[in-house]
Amino acid sequence: RKLGFPVRYKFEEFISRYAIIVDASKRFAMLKSPKKSCKKLLEKLKKGCLRNSRAAIVQGKTKILMKENAALVLDELRGNILRSYVVLIQGWWKMIRARTCLSALRTSVLLLQRCWRTIHYRSQFQRKRKAVLLMQTSVRRFLAKLQLSVLKKEKREELVKQQVI
């Protein structure tokens, strides 16, 4: 089995396994006709990643036949592409997680700020109210004493007038 083409894939298997190497927009067109799709895919691979290697890939009547080194090159290329997608997905996932944590942190900070402002302004208002009430009390006391002294003075004058008569 070491001679010839030891790696063999049916057209559908080959496309499902290695179509990821080709542009994403062209992958959907490949699924319609497996034989034609394999031919196009092989042409692209030979022009692209396999042009410098001595990897041999042949299209048979029902299968794609490959030498061992061609399969290794394609698998390595496929693995690199899949790894890049994994990194991309992980990056997006980390970003979403960080965004969620940031949103929760922002909500918590806003809640703390709101509570602090409520406590601060309420205590400030109560201090001012207490000061105003103290001033009002002092003014009322002063006015009451003034009125009392005026009334006492009038009462004395009235008593003096009554004694004089």
Secondary structure, 3 states (H helix, E strand, C coil): CCCCCCEEEEHHHHHHHHHHHCCHHHHHHHCCCHHHHHHHHHHHHHHCCCCCCCCCEEECCCEEEECHHHHHHHHHHHHHHHHHHHHHHHHHHHHHHHHHHHHHHHHHHHHHHHHHHHHHHHHHHHHHHHHHHHHHHHHHHHHHHHHHHHHHHHHHHHHHHHHHC
